[in-house]
Amino acid sequence: MDGLKIEQFMNHYPVTFSKEMVIEEASLRFLKTKQIGGPVIDRQDKLIGFLSESDVLETMLSSIYYNEHTKSVADIMREDVLSVKPYGSIVELAQMMIQANKPKVYPVIDDDGNLLGTICRNDVLKAIDQYMRSKFKKSPYKQI
């Protein structure tokens, strides 16, 4: 199981945001891609923050309530981002993900901080499921 690496299961084409983007545009990206969070990157693809669907929803609700125009991504993004490396272990990531208050989506970055993709709980579950199915071939479950 130690051979399962993040790079094998990560999303190489995640939804991304710029800090200058308005919240309405970020909302539209979430709606089009059906992703629940994404990295905020600069012009050189360096990770500078993270934006979640719930951050956008909360901001849009506040805008409706106070009847004011919404903010930019920079105003609400999280700057203290937990990220992982592509050569990291799926098992270690799974153990981290099941702890309380941990993100559901992690940016995958190289050693220089450049965004390579994202990995979410569903990707990790798929990796572990595939591993288990390959080890227990007589499983009553069909492989997806």
C-alpha positions as CSV (number, residue, x, y, z in Angstrom):
1,M,0.0,0.0,0.0
2,D,3.0,2.3,0.4
3,G,3.4,2.3,-3.3
4,L,0.2,4.3,-3.8
5,K,1.3,7.9,-4.5
6,I,-0.7,11.0,-4.7
7,E,0.4,11.8,-8.3
8,Q,-1.3,8.6,-9.4
9,F,-4.8,9.7,-8.3
10,M,-4.7,13.5,-8.2
11,N,-6.8,15.8,-10.4
12,H,-4.4,17.4,-12.9
13,Y,-7.0,19.9,-14.1
14,P,-8.5,21.5,-11.0
15,V,-10.6,24.6,-10.8
16,T,-8.3,27.5,-10.0
17,F,-8.8,31.1,-9.0
18,S,-6.9,34.4,-9.0
19,K,-7.0,36.7,-6.1
20,E,-8.4,39.5,-8.3
21,M,-11.4,37.4,-9.4
22,V,-14.8,38.6,-8.1
23,I,-16.9,36.1,-6.1
24,E,-19.6,35.8,-8.7
25,E,-17.1,34.5,-11.2
26,A,-15.7,32.1,-8.6
27,S,-19.2,30.8,-7.9
28,L,-19.7,30.2,-11.6
29,R,-16.5,28.2,-11.8
30,F,-17.7,26.0,-8.9
31,L,-21.1,25.5,-10.6
32,K,-19.5,24.6,-13.9
33,T,-16.9,22.2,-12.5
34,K,-18.9,20.7,-9.6
35,Q,-15.7,20.9,-7.5
36,I,-16.0,21.9,-3.9
37,G,-12.8,23.9,-3.5
38,G,-9.8,25.1,-5.4
39,P,-6.4,26.7,-5.2
40,V,-5.8,30.4,-5.6
41,I,-2.7,30.9,-7.7
42,D,-0.6,33.8,-8.9
43,R,0.5,34.4,-12.5
44,Q,3.4,32.0,-12.2
45,D,1.1,29.2,-10.9
46,K,2.4,29.5,-7.3
47,L,-0.1,28.5,-4.6
48,I,-1.1,31.6,-2.6
49,G,-4.4,30.5,-1.1
50,F,-7.5,28.3,-1.2
51,L,-11.1,29.0,-1.8
52,S,-14.0,26.7,-0.8
53,E,-17.5,26.5,-2.0
54,S,-18.7,27.3,1.5
55,D,-16.6,30.5,1.6
56,V,-18.3,31.7,-1.5
57,L,-21.7,30.7,-0.3
58,E,-21.3,32.5,3.0
59,T,-20.1,35.6,1.2
60,M,-22.9,35.6,-1.3
61,L,-25.5,35.1,1.4
62,S,-24.1,38.1,3.3
63,S,-24.2,40.2,0.1
64,I,-27.9,39.4,-0.4
65,Y,-28.7,40.1,3.3
66,Y,-26.8,43.5,3.3
67,N,-27.7,44.3,-0.3
68,E,-24.1,45.1,-1.2
69,H,-21.8,44.0,-4.0
70,T,-19.6,41.1,-3.2
71,K,-15.9,40.9,-2.5
72,S,-13.0,39.5,-4.4
73,V,-11.3,36.1,-3.9
74,A,-8.4,37.9,-2.1
75,D,-10.9,39.1,0.6
76,I,-12.1,35.7,1.6
77,M,-9.5,33.1,0.5
78,R,-7.6,31.1,3.1
79,E,-3.9,31.9,3.1
80,D,-2.8,29.1,5.5
81,V,-3.2,26.3,3.0
82,L,-2.4,22.7,3.8
83,S,-0.9,21.2,0.7
84,V,0.7,17.9,-0.3
85,K,3.5,16.7,-2.7
86,P,2.9,14.4,-5.6
87,Y,5.3,11.8,-4.2
88,G,3.4,11.7,-0.9
89,S,1.6,8.6,0.3
90,I,-2.1,8.1,-0.2
91,V,-2.3,6.2,3.1
92,E,-0.7,9.1,5.0
93,L,-3.0,11.5,3.3
94,A,-6.1,9.4,4.1
95,Q,-5.0,9.3,7.8
96,M,-4.7,13.0,7.8
97,M,-8.1,13.5,6.0
98,I,-10.1,11.6,8.6
99,Q,-9.0,13.8,11.5
100,A,-11.4,16.5,12.6
101,N,-11.5,19.8,10.8
102,K,-9.2,18.8,8.0
103,P,-9.8,19.9,4.4
104,K,-11.6,17.8,1.9
105,V,-9.4,19.0,-0.9
106,Y,-5.7,19.5,-0.9
107,P,-3.6,21.4,-3.5
108,V,-0.7,19.3,-4.8
109,I,2.4,21.3,-5.3
110,D,6.0,20.7,-6.4
111,D,9.0,21.5,-4.2
112,D,9.0,25.0,-5.6
113,G,5.4,25.7,-4.6
114,N,4.0,25.4,-8.1
115,L,0.5,24.0,-8.4
116,L,0.4,20.6,-10.1
117,G,-3.2,19.7,-9.3
118,T,-5.5,18.8,-6.4
119,I,-6.6,15.7,-4.5
120,C,-9.8,15.2,-2.7
121,R,-11.3,12.6,-0.4
122,N,-13.1,10.9,-3.3
123,D,-9.7,10.5,-5.1
124,V,-8.2,9.0,-2.0
125,L,-11.2,6.6,-1.5
126,K,-10.8,5.5,-5.2
127,A,-7.1,4.8,-4.6
128,I,-7.8,2.7,-1.6
129,D,-10.8,1.0,-3.1
130,Q,-8.7,0.0,-6.2
131,Y,-6.0,-1.4,-4.0
132,M,-8.4,-3.4,-1.9
133,R,-10.1,-4.8,-5.0
134,S,-6.8,-5.9,-6.5
135,K,-5.8,-7.6,-3.3
136,F,-9.1,-9.3,-2.7
137,K,-10.1,-10.4,-6.2
138,K,-12.9,-12.6,-5.0
139,S,-14.8,-9.6,-3.7
140,P,-18.6,-9.6,-4.2
141,Y,-18.3,-5.9,-5.4
142,K,-17.9,-4.9,-9.0
143,Q,-15.0,-2.6,-9.9
144,I,-16.0,0.8,-11.1
